[in-house]
Amino acid sequence: MKRFWTIVSFIAVVNLLSLIMFVGWLLQSGRLDRDRLLEVRELLAMTPAEAEALADEESALLEVQQTAAAEEERQRNPPLPSSAAIARTSLQIEQNDHALRRLRDETAQHLAELEFRAKQLDERETALEARRRAWETSTADEVRRKTDEQFRKAVRLLEALPGKQAKRMLLELVAQGSLDQAVTYINAMNPRAATKALKELKTDDENRLATQLLERVRTLGIEAEVAESTSNDPAITTPARPDPAGLADSG
């Protein structure tokens, strides 16, 4: 008998130690805490019938609370009659239309401002372009005036030279491939100075050159008339004429 109680006591101690170790593991792993322990205690304290009755009471209480809340909300915001609902909807539509019209007006105003600013920019660009063209025209006129002055100065210097020296300068121009420049110089010189320079062309080659120069001088007037008659017709190509700017540089 004593041995039996010894075995029973040993098994009880082992089970107690196992239970203590299991509870310790639950606590250490976070699976069991004070709140859960209280829940288990309350769960074990009631019978299944008592637990079911408590759940029914809680459900009924929750339903009563929801009903009371719905009634309170209905009293706070009572439903509108049909006429009031229609008036309220009409007011909302009118407000929306007013906001939409205001938005359209603001958009139209912004577009008008953008268009006005774009027009101002175009006018400024047009004015700047006109000023640029005027400046280019005045600059070109100034360059042309100075070029004409230089050309006239070169012609006067050529007229003042002795015939032989004037002849050498004309021959040098022809040798450089500037026959048109030589023709333009002769045409601009006074007849006496031009005749004096051409008389110095005495050899056969020089005589042929003098004939060519005189023929080119004669055709200058015809070319000028043709250029003037075709200047207004873009379909007709204007013949090339000697460039006084190059003549001034060469002189």
Secondary structure by P-SEA (a helix, b strand, c coil): caaaaaaaaaaaaaaaaaaaaaaaaaaaaccccaaaaaaaaaaaaccaaaaaaaaaaaaaaaaaaaaaaaaaaaaacccccaaaaaaaaaaaaaaaaaaaaaaaaaaaaaaaaaaaaaaaaaaaaaaaaaaaaaaaaaaaaaaaaaaaaaaaaaaaaaaaccaaaaaaaaaaaaaacaaaaaaaaaaaccaaaaaaaaaacccaaaaaaaaaaaaaaaaaaaaaaaaaaacccccccccccccaaaaaaac
